[in-house]
Amino acid sequence: MRRREFIAGLGSAAAWPIAARGQQQPGMPVVGVLTNGTESVARGFVAVFLQGLREQGFVEGQNVEILPRHAESQEDRLPALART
């Protein structure tokens, strides 16, 4: 096998898991919920937020994915949490 063909094959193999993940839930919106507090403090806010989504026809796990992130009162963690 030639070196370039081998490298091209590795690139295709590396991209496959990303493509497979994208196919698992086609078209499902992902909503990130980023808070500065702890999970227990944000629980009420998130519950109200999810209720509002349900009123608009969005049900978590069925047609929308919710990704909660909590900085645990450490503001310096917010940029990293926003990237994940």
mmCIF file of the N, C-alpha and C atoms, coordinates in Angstrom:
data_MODEL
# 
_entry.id   MODEL 
# 
loop_
_atom_site.group_PDB 
_atom_site.id 
_atom_site.type_symbol 
_atom_site.label_atom_id 
_atom_site.label_alt_id 
_atom_site.label_comp_id 
_atom_site.label_asym_id 
_atom_site.label_entity_id 
_atom_site.label_seq_id 
_atom_site.pdbx_PDB_ins_code 
_atom_site.Cartn_x 
_atom_site.Cartn_y 
_atom_site.Cartn_z 
_atom_site.occupancy 
_atom_site.B_iso_or_equiv 
_atom_site.pdbx_formal_charge 
_atom_site.auth_seq_id 
_atom_site.auth_comp_id 
_atom_site.auth_asym_id 
_atom_site.auth_atom_id 
_atom_site.pdbx_PDB_model_num 
ATOM 1   N N  . MET A 1 1  ? 0.854   -1.176 0.000  1.00 0.00 ? 1  MET A N  1 
ATOM 2   C CA . MET A 1 1  ? 0.000   0.000  0.000  1.00 0.00 ? 1  MET A CA 1 
ATOM 3   C C  . MET A 1 1  ? 0.897   1.236  0.000  1.00 0.00 ? 1  MET A C  1 
ATOM 4   N N  . ARG A 1 2  ? 0.520   2.186  -0.775 1.00 0.00 ? 2  ARG A N  1 
ATOM 5   C CA . ARG A 1 2  ? 1.308   3.408  -0.841 1.00 0.00 ? 2  ARG A CA 1 
ATOM 6   C C  . ARG A 1 2  ? 1.017   4.302  0.353  1.00 0.00 ? 2  ARG A C  1 
ATOM 7   N N  . ARG A 1 3  ? 1.998   5.096  0.666  1.00 0.00 ? 3  ARG A N  1 
ATOM 8   C CA . ARG A 1 3  ? 1.905   5.964  1.842  1.00 0.00 ? 3  ARG A CA 1 
ATOM 9   C C  . ARG A 1 3  ? 0.719   6.928  1.755  1.00 0.00 ? 3  ARG A C  1 
ATOM 10  N N  . ARG A 1 4  ? 0.514   7.566  0.619  1.00 0.00 ? 4  ARG A N  1 
ATOM 11  C CA . ARG A 1 4  ? -0.582  8.531  0.480  1.00 0.00 ? 4  ARG A CA 1 
ATOM 12  C C  . ARG A 1 4  ? -1.943  7.849  0.600  1.00 0.00 ? 4  ARG A C  1 
ATOM 13  N N  . GLU A 1 5  ? -2.070  6.659  0.052  1.00 0.00 ? 5  GLU A N  1 
ATOM 14  C CA . GLU A 1 5  ? -3.335  5.924  0.165  1.00 0.00 ? 5  GLU A CA 1 
ATOM 15  C C  . GLU A 1 5  ? -3.607  5.551  1.623  1.00 0.00 ? 5  GLU A C  1 
ATOM 16  N N  . PHE A 1 6  ? -2.554  5.173  2.329  1.00 0.00 ? 6  PHE A N  1 
ATOM 17  C CA . PHE A 1 6  ? -2.695  4.820  3.738  1.00 0.00 ? 6  PHE A CA 1 
ATOM 18  C C  . PHE A 1 6  ? -3.145  6.031  4.558  1.00 0.00 ? 6  PHE A C  1 
ATOM 19  N N  . ILE A 1 7  ? -2.503  7.177  4.331  1.00 0.00 ? 7  ILE A N  1 
ATOM 20  C CA . ILE A 1 7  ? -2.855  8.392  5.061  1.00 0.00 ? 7  ILE A CA 1 
ATOM 21  C C  . ILE A 1 7  ? -4.279  8.822  4.727  1.00 0.00 ? 7  ILE A C  1 
ATOM 22  N N  . ALA A 1 8  ? -4.669  8.737  3.468  1.00 0.00 ? 8  ALA A N  1 
ATOM 23  C CA . ALA A 1 8  ? -6.042  9.082  3.075  1.00 0.00 ? 8  ALA A CA 1 
ATOM 24  C C  . ALA A 1 8  ? -7.040  8.151  3.753  1.00 0.00 ? 8  ALA A C  1 
ATOM 25  N N  . GLY A 1 9  ? -6.697  6.884  3.874  1.00 0.00 ? 9  GLY A N  1 
ATOM 26  C CA . GLY A 1 9  ? -7.574  5.934  4.557  1.00 0.00 ? 9  GLY A CA 1 
ATOM 27  C C  . GLY A 1 9  ? -7.718  6.256  6.033  1.00 0.00 ? 9  GLY A C  1 
ATOM 28  N N  . LEU A 1 10 ? -6.620  6.676  6.669  1.00 0.00 ? 10 LEU A N  1 
ATOM 29  C CA . LEU A 1 10 ? -6.694  7.072  8.071  1.00 0.00 ? 10 LEU A CA 1 
ATOM 30  C C  . LEU A 1 10 ? -7.598  8.287  8.251  1.00 0.00 ? 10 LEU A C  1 
ATOM 31  N N  . GLY A 1 11 ? -7.500  9.245  7.341  1.00 0.00 ? 11 GLY A N  1 
ATOM 32  C CA . GLY A 1 11 ? -8.356  10.426 7.422  1.00 0.00 ? 11 GLY A CA 1 
ATOM 33  C C  . GLY A 1 11 ? -9.819  10.064 7.300  1.00 0.00 ? 11 GLY A C  1 
ATOM 34  N N  . SER A 1 12 ? -10.141 9.142  6.414  1.00 0.00 ? 12 SER A N  1 
ATOM 35  C CA . SER A 1 12 ? -11.528 8.702  6.258  1.00 0.00 ? 12 SER A CA 1 
ATOM 36  C C  . SER A 1 12 ? -12.014 7.979  7.502  1.00 0.00 ? 12 SER A C  1 
ATOM 37  N N  . ALA A 1 13 ? -11.156 7.162  8.088  1.00 0.00 ? 13 ALA A N  1 
ATOM 38  C CA . ALA A 1 13 ? -11.538 6.427  9.292  1.00 0.00 ? 13 ALA A CA 1 
ATOM 39  C C  . ALA A 1 13 ? -11.748 7.373  10.465 1.00 0.00 ? 13 ALA A C  1 
ATOM 40  N N  . ALA A 1 14 ? -10.946 8.434  10.534 1.00 0.00 ? 14 ALA A N  1 
ATOM 41  C CA . ALA A 1 14 ? -11.095 9.392  11.635 1.00 0.00 ? 14 ALA A CA 1 
ATOM 42  C C  . ALA A 1 14 ? -12.381 10.196 11.498 1.00 0.00 ? 14 ALA A C  1 
ATOM 43  N N  . ALA A 1 15 ? -12.819 10.466 10.292 1.00 0.00 ? 15 ALA A N  1 
ATOM 44  C CA . ALA A 1 15 ? -14.034 11.254 10.068 1.00 0.00 ? 15 ALA A CA 1 
ATOM 45  C C  . ALA A 1 15 ? -15.290 10.422 10.267 1.00 0.00 ? 15 ALA A C  1 
ATOM 46  N N  . TRP A 1 16 ? -15.198 9.107  10.190 1.00 0.00 ? 16 TRP A N  1 
ATOM 47  C CA . TRP A 1 16 ? -16.381 8.260  10.273 1.00 0.00 ? 16 TRP A CA 1 
ATOM 48  C C  . TRP A 1 16 ? -17.144 8.398  11.586 1.00 0.00 ? 16 TRP A C  1 
ATOM 49  N N  . PRO A 1 17 ? -16.481 8.412  12.772 1.00 0.00 ? 17 PRO A N  1 
ATOM 50  C CA . PRO A 1 17 ? -17.253 8.566  14.012 1.00 0.00 ? 17 PRO A CA 1 
ATOM 51  C C  . PRO A 1 17 ? -18.021 9.884  14.073 1.00 0.00 ? 17 PRO A C  1 
ATOM 52  N N  . ILE A 1 18 ? -17.463 10.949 13.523 1.00 0.00 ? 18 ILE A N  1 
ATOM 53  C CA . ILE A 1 18 ? -18.147 12.239 13.513 1.00 0.00 ? 18 ILE A CA 1 
ATOM 54  C C  . ILE A 1 18 ? -19.395 12.148 12.640 1.00 0.00 ? 18 ILE A C  1 
ATOM 55  N N  . ALA A 1 19 ? -19.268 11.536 11.469 1.00 0.00 ? 19 ALA A N  1 
ATOM 56  C CA . ALA A 1 19 ? -20.416 11.391 10.576 1.00 0.00 ? 19 ALA A CA 1 
ATOM 57  C C  . ALA A 1 19 ? -21.479 10.496 11.200 1.00 0.00 ? 19 ALA A C  1 
ATOM 58  N N  . ALA A 1 20 ? -21.056 9.439  11.883 1.00 0.00 ? 20 ALA A N  1 
ATOM 59  C CA . ALA A 1 20 ? -22.027 8.532  12.511 1.00 0.00 ? 20 ALA A CA 1 
ATOM 60  C C  . ALA A 1 20 ? -22.783 9.244  13.625 1.00 0.00 ? 20 ALA A C  1 
ATOM 61  N N  . ARG A 1 21 ? -22.107 10.058 14.408 1.00 0.00 ? 21 ARG A N  1 
ATOM 62  C CA . ARG A 1 21 ? -22.774 10.799 15.479 1.00 0.00 ? 21 ARG A CA 1 
ATOM 63  C C  . ARG A 1 21 ? -23.805 11.755 14.897 1.00 0.00 ? 21 ARG A C  1 
ATOM 64  N N  . GLY A 1 22 ? -23.467 12.414 13.800 1.00 0.00 ? 22 GLY A N  1 
ATOM 65  C CA . GLY A 1 22 ? -24.391 13.339 13.173 1.00 0.00 ? 22 GLY A CA 1 
ATOM 66  C C  . GLY A 1 22 ? -25.622 12.658 12.624 1.00 0.00 ? 22 GLY A C  1 
ATOM 67  N N  . GLN A 1 23 ? -25.528 11.387 12.290 1.00 0.00 ? 23 GLN A N  1 
ATOM 68  C CA . GLN A 1 23 ? -26.652 10.660 11.721 1.00 0.00 ? 23 GLN A CA 1 
ATOM 69  C C  . GLN A 1 23 ? -27.576 10.091 12.790 1.00 0.00 ? 23 GLN A C  1 
ATOM 70  N N  . GLN A 1 24 ? -27.148 10.058 14.030 1.00 0.00 ? 24 GLN A N  1 
ATOM 71  C CA . GLN A 1 24 ? -27.970 9.464  15.075 1.00 0.00 ? 24 GLN A CA 1 
ATOM 72  C C  . GLN A 1 24 ? -29.243 10.257 15.331 1.00 0.00 ? 24 GLN A C  1 
ATOM 73  N N  . GLN A 1 25 ? -29.163 11.571 15.270 1.00 0.00 ? 25 GLN A N  1 
ATOM 74  C CA . GLN A 1 25 ? -30.309 12.415 15.564 1.00 0.00 ? 25 GLN A CA 1 
ATOM 75  C C  . GLN A 1 25 ? -30.382 13.530 14.523 1.00 0.00 ? 25 GLN A C  1 
ATOM 76  N N  . PRO A 1 26 ? -30.766 13.203 13.294 1.00 0.00 ? 26 PRO A N  1 
ATOM 77  C CA . PRO A 1 26 ? -30.738 14.209 12.245 1.00 0.00 ? 26 PRO A CA 1 
ATOM 78  C C  . PRO A 1 26 ? -31.734 15.339 12.509 1.00 0.00 ? 26 PRO A C  1 
ATOM 79  N N  . GLY A 1 27 ? -31.248 16.558 12.408 1.00 0.00 ? 27 GLY A N  1 
ATOM 80  C CA . GLY A 1 27 ? -32.107 17.715 12.532 1.00 0.00 ? 27 GLY A CA 1 
ATOM 81  C C  . GLY A 1 27 ? -32.531 18.075 13.938 1.00 0.00 ? 27 GLY A C  1 
ATOM 82  N N  . MET A 1 28 ? -32.057 17.349 14.935 1.00 0.00 ? 28 MET A N  1 
ATOM 83  C CA . MET A 1 28 ? -32.459 17.661 16.309 1.00 0.00 ? 28 MET A CA 1 
ATOM 84  C C  . MET A 1 28 ? -31.646 18.848 16.812 1.00 0.00 ? 28 MET A C  1 
ATOM 85  N N  . PRO A 1 29 ? -32.328 19.940 17.205 1.00 0.00 ? 29 PRO A N  1 
ATOM 86  C CA . PRO A 1 29 ? -31.588 21.077 17.742 1.00 0.00 ? 29 PRO A CA 1 
ATOM 87  C C  . PRO A 1 29 ? -30.944 20.754 19.082 1.00 0.00 ? 29 PRO A C  1 
ATOM 88  N N  . VAL A 1 30 ? -29.806 21.355 19.321 1.00 0.00 ? 30 VAL A N  1 
ATOM 89  C CA . VAL A 1 30 ? -29.088 21.205 20.580 1.00 0.00 ? 30 VAL A CA 1 
ATOM 90  C C  . VAL A 1 30 ? -29.067 22.572 21.254 1.00 0.00 ? 30 VAL A C  1 
ATOM 91  N N  . VAL A 1 31 ? -29.538 22.629 22.502 1.00 0.00 ? 31 VAL A N  1 
ATOM 92  C CA . VAL A 1 31 ? -29.594 23.877 23.254 1.00 0.00 ? 31 VAL A CA 1 
ATOM 93  C C  . VAL A 1 31 ? -28.687 23.749 24.467 1.00 0.00 ? 31 VAL A C  1 
ATOM 94  N N  . GLY A 1 32 ? -27.707 24.642 24.555 1.00 0.00 ? 32 GLY A N  1 
ATOM 95  C CA . GLY A 1 32 ? -26.830 24.674 25.706 1.00 0.00 ? 32 GLY A CA 1 
ATOM 96  C C  . GLY A 1 32 ? -27.389 25.605 26.765 1.00 0.00 ? 32 GLY A C  1 
ATOM 97  N N  . VAL A 1 33 ? -27.379 25.162 28.013 1.00 0.00 ? 33 VAL A N  1 
ATOM 98  C CA . VAL A 1 33 ? -27.825 25.985 29.139 1.00 0.00 ? 33 VAL A CA 1 
ATOM 99  C C  . VAL A 1 33 ? -26.607 26.196 30.029 1.00 0.00 ? 33 VAL A C  1 
ATOM 100 N N  . LEU A 1 34 ? -26.109 27.418 30.039 1.00 0.00 ? 34 LEU A N  1 
ATOM 101 C CA . LEU A 1 34 ? -24.891 27.756 30.767 1.00 0.00 ? 34 LEU A CA 1 
ATOM 102 C C  . LEU A 1 34 ? -25.232 28.645 31.953 1.00 0.00 ? 34 LEU A C  1 
ATOM 103 N N  . THR A 1 35 ? -24.878 28.185 33.156 1.00 0.00 ? 35 THR A N  1 
ATOM 104 C CA . THR A 1 35 ? -25.147 28.977 34.357 1.00 0.00 ? 35 THR A CA 1 
ATOM 105 C C  . THR A 1 35 ? -23.860 29.165 35.151 1.00 0.00 ? 35 THR A C  1 
ATOM 106 N N  . ASN A 1 36 ? -23.812 30.231 35.921 1.00 0.00 ? 36 ASN A N  1 
ATOM 107 C CA . ASN A 1 36 ? -22.648 30.519 36.757 1.00 0.00 ? 36 ASN A CA 1 
ATOM 108 C C  . ASN A 1 36 ? -22.726 29.787 38.092 1.00 0.00 ? 36 ASN A C  1 
ATOM 109 N N  . GLY A 1 37 ? -23.915 29.389 38.495 1.00 0.00 ? 37 GLY A N  1 
ATOM 110 C CA . GLY A 1 37 ? -24.091 28.764 39.800 1.00 0.00 ? 37 GLY A CA 1 
ATOM 111 C C  . GLY A 1 37 ? -23.913 27.255 39.773 1.00 0.00 ? 37 GLY A C  1 
ATOM 112 N N  . THR A 1 38 ? -24.378 26.641 40.840 1.00 0.00 ? 38 THR A N  1 
ATOM 113 C CA . THR A 1 38 ? -24.314 25.187 40.954 1.00 0.00 ? 38 THR A CA 1 
ATOM 114 C C  . THR A 1 38 ? -25.527 24.562 40.282 1.00 0.00 ? 38 THR A C  1 
ATOM 115 N N  . GLU A 1 39 ? -25.454 23.282 40.053 1.00 0.00 ? 39 GLU A N  1 
ATOM 116 C CA . GLU A 1 39 ? -26.575 22.568 39.442 1.00 0.00 ? 39 GLU A CA 1 
ATOM 117 C C  . GLU A 1 39 ? -27.823 22.663 40.315 1.00 0.00 ? 39 GLU A C  1 
ATOM 118 N N  . SER A 1 40 ? -27.669 22.532 41.624 1.00 0.00 ? 40 SER A N  1 
ATOM 119 C CA . SER A 1 40 ? -28.833 22.576 42.512 1.00 0.00 ? 40 SER A CA 1 
ATOM 120 C C  . SER A 1 40 ? -29.493 23.950 42.508 1.00 0.00 ? 40 SER A C  1 
ATOM 121 N N  . VAL A 1 41 ? -28.697 25.021 42.421 1.00 0.00 ? 41 VAL A N  1 
ATOM 122 C CA . VAL A 1 41 ? -29.255 26.369 42.374 1.00 0.00 ? 41 VAL A CA 1 
ATOM 123 C C  . VAL A 1 41 ? -29.959 26.605 41.040 1.00 0.00 ? 41 VAL A C  1 
ATOM 124 N N  . ALA A 1 42 ? -29.388 26.099 39.960 1.00 0.00 ? 42 ALA A N  1 
ATOM 125 C CA . ALA A 1 42 ? -29.943 26.324 38.620 1.00 0.00 ? 42 ALA A CA 1 
ATOM 126 C C  . ALA A 1 42 ? -31.125 25.409 38.302 1.00 0.00 ? 42 ALA A C  1 
ATOM 127 N N  . ARG A 1 43 ? -31.372 24.414 39.126 1.00 0.00 ? 43 ARG A N  1 
ATOM 128 C CA . ARG A 1 43 ? -32.425 23.434 38.845 1.00 0.00 ? 43 ARG A CA 1 
ATOM 129 C C  . ARG A 1 43 ? -33.780 24.099 38.578 1.00 0.00 ? 43 ARG A C  1 
ATOM 130 N N  . GLY A 1 44 ? -34.155 25.097 39.382 1.00 0.00 ? 44 GLY A N  1 
ATOM 131 C CA . GLY A 1 44 ? -35.433 25.781 39.186 1.00 0.00 ? 44 GLY A CA 1 
ATOM 132 C C  . GLY A 1 44 ? -35.482 26.536 37.865 1.00 0.00 ? 44 GLY A C  1 
ATOM 133 N N  . PHE A 1 45 ? -34.392 27.234 37.543 1.00 0.00 ? 45 PHE A N  1 
ATOM 134 C CA . PHE A 1 45 ? -34.316 27.950 36.278 1.00 0.00 ? 45 PHE A CA 1 
ATOM 135 C C  . PHE A 1 45 ? -34.455 26.994 35.100 1.00 0.00 ? 45 PHE A C  1 
ATOM 136 N N  . VAL A 1 46 ? -33.728 25.892 35.162 1.00 0.00 ? 46 VAL A N  1 
ATOM 137 C CA . VAL A 1 46 ? -33.757 24.917 34.067 1.00 0.00 ? 46 VAL A CA 1 
ATOM 138 C C  . VAL A 1 46 ? -35.158 24.312 33.934 1.00 0.00 ? 46 VAL A C  1 
ATOM 139 N N  . ALA A 1 47 ? -35.824 24.051 35.050 1.00 0.00 ? 47 ALA A N  1 
ATOM 140 C CA . ALA A 1 47 ? -37.184 23.494 35.001 1.00 0.00 ? 47 ALA A CA 1 
ATOM 141 C C  . ALA A 1 47 ? -38.139 24.453 34.302 1.00 0.00 ? 47 ALA A C  1 
ATOM 142 N N  . VAL A 1 48 ? -38.042 25.739 34.617 1.00 0.00 ? 48 VAL A N  1 
ATOM 143 C CA . VAL A 1 48 ? -38.896 26.739 33.968 1.00 0.00 ? 48 VAL A CA 1 
ATOM 144 C C  . VAL A 1 48 ? -38.557 26.837 32.483 1.00 0.00 ? 48 VAL A C  1 
ATOM 145 N N  . PHE A 1 49 ? -37.270 26.800 32.168 1.00 0.00 ? 49 PHE A N  1 
ATOM 146 C CA . PHE A 1 49 ? -36.823 26.851 30.779 1.00 0.00 ? 49 PHE A CA 1 
ATOM 147 C C  . PHE A 1 49 ? -37.378 25.663 29.982 1.00 0.00 ? 49 PHE A C  1 
ATOM 148 N N  . LEU A 1 50 ? -37.285 24.462 30.556 1.00 0.00 ? 50 LEU A N  1 
ATOM 149 C CA . LEU A 1 50 ? -37.805 23.271 29.884 1.00 0.00 ? 50 LEU A CA 1 
ATOM 150 C C  . LEU A 1 50 ? -39.320 23.335 29.714 1.00 0.00 ? 50 LEU A C  1 
ATOM 151 N N  . GLN A 1 51 ? -40.026 23.885 30.700 1.00 0.00 ? 51 GLN A N  1 
ATOM 152 C CA . GLN A 1 51 ? -41.473 24.054 30.580 1.00 0.00 ? 51 GLN A CA 1 
ATOM 153 C C  . GLN A 1 51 ? -41.801 24.980 29.404 1.00 0.00 ? 51 GLN A C  1 
ATOM 154 N N  . GLY A 1 52 ? -41.060 26.061 29.272 1.00 0.00 ? 52 GLY A N  1 
ATOM 155 C CA . GLY A 1 52 ? -41.259 26.966 28.142 1.00 0.00 ? 52 GLY A CA 1 
ATOM 156 C C  . GLY A 1 52 ? -41.012 26.285 26.811 1.00 0.00 ? 52 GLY A C  1 
ATOM 157 N N  . LEU A 1 53 ? -39.980 25.441 26.760 1.00 0.00 ? 53 LEU A N  1 
ATOM 158 C CA . LEU A 1 53 ? -39.722 24.684 25.528 1.00 0.00 ? 53 LEU A CA 1 
ATOM 159 C C  . LEU A 1 53 ? -40.875 23.730 25.223 1.00 0.00 ? 53 LEU A C  1 
ATOM 160 N N  . ARG A 1 54 ? -41.392 23.044 26.263 1.00 0.00 ? 54 ARG A N  1 
ATOM 161 C CA . ARG A 1 54 ? -42.524 22.124 26.064 1.00 0.00 ? 54 ARG A CA 1 
ATOM 162 C C  . ARG A 1 54 ? -43.746 22.861 25.531 1.00 0.00 ? 54 ARG A C  1 
ATOM 163 N N  . GLU A 1 55 ? -43.973 24.070 26.027 1.00 0.00 ? 55 GLU A N  1 
ATOM 164 C CA . GLU A 1 55 ? -45.106 24.865 25.552 1.00 0.00 ? 55 GLU A CA 1 
ATOM 165 C C  . GLU A 1 55 ? -44.966 25.218 24.067 1.00 0.00 ? 55 GLU A C  1 
ATOM 166 N N  . GLN A 1 56 ? -43.735 25.238 23.590 1.00 0.00 ? 56 GLN A N  1 
ATOM 167 C CA . GLN A 1 56 ? -43.491 25.520 22.177 1.00 0.00 ? 56 GLN A CA 1 
ATOM 168 C C  . GLN A 1 56 ? -43.382 24.239 21.343 1.00 0.00 ? 56 GLN A C  1 
ATOM 169 N N  . GLY A 1 57 ? -43.614 23.087 21.986 1.00 0.00 ? 57 GLY A N  1 
ATOM 170 C CA . GLY A 1 57 ? -43.605 21.816 21.266 1.00 0.00 ? 57 GLY A CA 1 
ATOM 171 C C  . GLY A 1 57 ? -42.296 21.060 21.294 1.00 0.00 ? 57 GLY A C  1 
ATOM 172 N N  . PHE A 1 58 ? -41.336 21.513 22.081 1.00 0.00 ? 58 PHE A N  1 
ATOM 173 C CA . PHE A 1 58 ? -40.049 20.823 22.177 1.00 0.00 ? 58 PHE A CA 1 
ATOM 174 C C  . PHE A 1 58 ? -40.022 19.950 23.424 1.00 0.00 ? 58 PHE A C  1 
ATOM 175 N N  . VAL A 1 59 ? -39.687 18.676 23.239 1.00 0.00 ? 59 VAL A N  1 
ATOM 176 C CA . VAL A 1 59 ? -39.615 17.725 24.340 1.00 0.00 ? 59 VAL A CA 1 
ATOM 177 C C  . VAL A 1 59 ? -38.188 17.189 24.396 1.00 0.00 ? 59 VAL A C  1 
ATOM 178 N N  . GLU A 1 60 ? -37.556 17.382 25.548 1.00 0.00 ? 60 GLU A N  1 
ATOM 179 C CA . GLU A 1 60 ? -36.169 16.952 25.711 1.00 0.00 ? 60 GLU A CA 1 
ATOM 180 C C  . GLU A 1 60 ? -36.025 15.465 25.409 1.00 0.00 ? 60 GLU A C  1 
ATOM 181 N N  . GLY A 1 61 ? -35.066 15.139 24.554 1.00 0.00 ? 61 GLY A N  1 
ATOM 182 C CA . GLY A 1 61 ? -34.807 13.760 24.183 1.00 0.00 ? 61 GLY A CA 1 
ATOM 183 C C  . GLY A 1 61 ? -35.620 13.289 22.997 1.00 0.00 ? 61 GLY A C  1 
ATOM 184 N N  . GLN A 1 62 ? -36.698 13.980 22.659 1.00 0.00 ? 62 GLN A N  1 
ATOM 185 C CA . GLN A 1 62 ? -37.517 13.597 21.505 1.00 0.00 ? 62 GLN A CA 1 
ATOM 186 C C  . GLN A 1 62 ? -37.212 14.475 20.294 1.00 0.00 ? 62 GLN A C  1 
ATOM 187 N N  . ASN A 1 63 ? -37.264 15.795 20.490 1.00 0.00 ? 63 ASN A N  1 
ATOM 188 C CA . ASN A 1 63 ? -36.996 16.675 19.356 1.00 0.00 ? 63 ASN A CA 1 
ATOM 189 C C  . ASN A 1 63 ? -36.073 17.841 19.711 1.00 0.00 ? 63 ASN A C  1 
ATOM 190 N N  . VAL A 1 64 ? -35.456 17.781 20.882 1.00 0.00 ? 64 VAL A N  1 
ATOM 191 C CA . VAL A 1 64 ? -34.443 18.759 21.271 1.00 0.00 ? 64 VAL A CA 1 
ATOM 192 C C  . VAL A 1 64 ? -33.507 18.102 22.290 1.00 0.00 ? 64 VAL A C  1 
ATOM 193 N N  . GLU A 1 65 ? -32.228 18.435 22.184 1.00 0.00 ? 65 GLU A N  1 
ATOM 194 C CA . GLU A 1 65 ? -31.244 17.936 23.150 1.00 0.00 ? 65 GLU A CA 1 
ATOM 195 C C  . GLU A 1 65 ? -30.794 19.118 24.005 1.00 0.00 ? 65 GLU A C  1 
ATOM 196 N N  . ILE A 1 66 ? -30.797 18.944 25.315 1.00 0.00 ? 66 ILE A N  1 
ATOM 197 C CA . ILE A 1 66 ? -30.399 19.989 26.255 1.00 0.00 ? 66 ILE A CA 1 
ATOM 198 C C  . ILE A 1 66 ? -29.042 19.620 26.850 1.00 0.00 ? 66 ILE A C  1 
ATOM 199 N N  . LEU A 1 67 ? -28.101 20.559 26.791 1.00 0.00 ? 67 LEU A N  1 
ATOM 200 C CA . LEU A 1 67 ? -26.774 20.337 27.361 1.00 0.00 ? 67 LEU A CA 1 
ATOM 201 C C  . LEU A 1 67 ? -26.530 21.355 28.479 1.00 0.00 ? 67 LEU A C  1 
ATOM 202 N N  . PRO A 1 68 ? -26.848 20.994 29.719 1.00 0.00 ? 68 PRO A N  1 
ATOM 203 C CA . PRO A 1 68 ? -26.615 21.929 30.830 1.00 0.00 ? 68 PRO A CA 1 
ATOM 204 C C  . PRO A 1 68 ? -25.143 21.936 31.244 1.00 0.00 ? 68 PRO A C  1 
ATOM 205 N N  . ARG A 1 69 ? -24.647 23.131 31.532 1.00 0.00 ? 69 ARG A N  1 
ATOM 206 C CA . ARG A 1 69 ? -23.288 23.298 32.032 1.00 0.00 ? 69 ARG A CA 1 
ATOM 207 C C  . ARG A 1 69 ? -23.337 24.294 33.187 1.00 0.00 ? 69 ARG A C  1 
ATOM 208 N N  . HIS A 1 70 ? -22.643 23.996 34.281 1.00 0.00 ? 70 HIS A N  1 
ATOM 209 C CA . HIS A 1 70 ? -22.674 24.829 35.476 1.00 0.00 ? 70 HIS A CA 1 
ATOM 210 C C  . HIS A 1 70 ? -21.241 25.168 35.881 1.00 0.00 ? 70 HIS A C  1 
ATOM 211 N N  . ALA A 1 71 ? -20.972 26.441 36.087 1.00 0.00 ? 71 ALA A N  1 
ATOM 212 C CA . ALA A 1 71 ? -19.618 26.896 36.418 1.00 0.00 ? 71 ALA A CA 1 
ATOM 213 C C  . ALA A 1 71 ? -19.303 26.778 37.900 1.00 0.00 ? 71 ALA A C  1 
ATOM 214 N N  . GLU A 1 72 ? -20.285 26.404 38.726 1.00 0.00 ? 72 GLU A N  1 
ATOM 215 C CA . GLU A 1 72 ? -20.064 26.224 40.166 1.00 0.00 ? 72 GLU A CA 1 
ATOM 216 C C  . GLU A 1 72 ? -19.474 27.484 40.798 1.00 0.00 ? 72 GLU A C  1 
ATOM 217 N N  . SER A 1 73 ? -20.000 28.656 40.433 1.00 0.00 ? 73 SER A N  1 
ATOM 218 C CA . SER A 1 73 ? -19.593 29.964 40.962 1.00 0.00 ? 73 SER A CA 1 
ATOM 219 C C  . SER A 1 73 ? -18.145 30.327 40.636 1.00 0.00 ? 73 SER A C  1 
ATOM 220 N N  . GLN A 1 74 ? -17.587 29.719 39.612 1.00 0.00 ? 74 GLN A N  1 
ATOM 221 C CA . GLN A 1 74 ? -16.221 30.019 39.174 1.00 0.00 ? 74 GLN A CA 1 
ATOM 222 C C  . GLN A 1 74 ? -16.310 30.615 37.767 1.00 0.00 ? 74 GLN A C  1 
ATOM 223 N N  . GLU A 1 75 ? -16.411 31.938 37.699 1.00 0.00 ? 75 GLU A N  1 
ATOM 224 C CA . GLU A 1 75 ? -16.628 32.616 36.423 1.00 0.00 ? 75 GLU A CA 1 
ATOM 225 C C  . GLU A 1 75 ? -15.555 32.311 35.395 1.00 0.00 ? 75 GLU A C  1 
ATOM 226 N N  . ASP A 1 76 ? -14.348 32.009 35.809 1.00 0.00 ? 76 ASP A N  1 
ATOM 227 C CA . ASP A 1 76 ? -13.277 31.708 34.862 1.00 0.00 ? 76 ASP A CA 1 
ATOM 228 C C  . ASP A 1 76 ? -13.534 30.408 34.095 1.00 0.00 ? 76 ASP A C  1 
ATOM 229 N N  . ARG A 1 77 ? -14.455 29.575 34.579 1.00 0.00 ? 77 ARG A N  1 
ATOM 230 C CA . ARG A 1 77 ? -14.784 28.324 33.888 1.00 0.00 ? 77 ARG A CA 1 
ATOM 231 C C  . ARG A 1 77 ? -15.787 28.530 32.743 1.00 0.00 ? 77 ARG A C  1 
ATOM 232 N N  . LEU A 1 78 ? -16.468 29.669 32.709 1.00 0.00 ? 78 LEU A N  1 
ATOM 233 C CA . LEU A 1 78 ? -17.535 29.894 31.729 1.00 0.00 ? 78 LEU A CA 1 
ATOM 234 C C  . LEU A 1 78 ? -17.059 29.761 30.276 1.00 0.00 ? 78 LEU A C  1 
ATOM 235 N N  . PRO A 1 79 ? -15.945 30.368 29.862 1.00 0.00 ? 79 PRO A N  1 
ATOM 236 C CA . PRO A 1 79 ? -15.542 30.226 28.456 1.00 0.00 ? 79 PRO A CA 1 
ATOM 237 C C  . PRO A 1 79 ? -15.296 28.773 28.047 1.00 0.00 ? 79 PRO A C  1 
ATOM 238 N N  . ALA A 1 80 ? -14.652 28.007 28.907 1.00 0.00 ? 80 ALA A N  1 
ATOM 239 C CA . ALA A 1 80 ? -14.398 26.594 28.583 1.00 0.00 ? 80 ALA A CA 1 
ATOM 240 C C  . ALA A 1 80 ? -15.693 25.806 28.518 1.00 0.00 ? 80 ALA A C  1 
ATOM 241 N N  . LEU A 1 81 ? -16.621 26.076 29.423 1.00 0.00 ? 81 LEU A N  1 
ATOM 242 C CA . LEU A 1 81 ? -17.903 25.376 29.412 1.00 0.00 ? 81 LEU A CA 1 
ATOM 243 C C  . LEU A 1 81 ? -18.711 25.730 28.165 1.00 0.00 ? 81 LEU A C  1 
ATOM 244 N N  . ALA A 1 82 ? -18.592 26.968 27.711 1.00 0.00 ? 82 ALA A N  1 
ATOM 245 C CA . ALA A 1 82 ? -19.328 27.393 26.513 1.00 0.00 ? 82 ALA A CA 1 
ATOM 246 C C  . ALA A 1 82 ? -18.800 26.683 25.272 1.00 0.00 ? 82 ALA A C  1 
ATOM 247 N N  . ARG A 1 83 ? -17.539 26.305 25.267 1.00 0.00 ? 83 ARG A N  1 
ATOM 248 C CA . ARG A 1 83 ? -16.961 25.611 24.108 1.00 0.00 ? 83 ARG A CA 1 
ATOM 249 C C  . ARG A 1 83 ? -17.324 24.128 24.063 1.00 0.00 ? 83 ARG A C  1 
ATOM 250 N N  . THR A 1 84 ? -17.758 23.554 25.170 1.00 0.00 ? 84 THR A N  1 
ATOM 251 C CA . THR A 1 84 ? -18.009 22.106 25.190 1.00 0.00 ? 84 THR A CA 1 
ATOM 252 C C  . THR A 1 84 ? -19.430 21.775 24.792 1.00 0.00 ? 84 THR A C  1 
# 
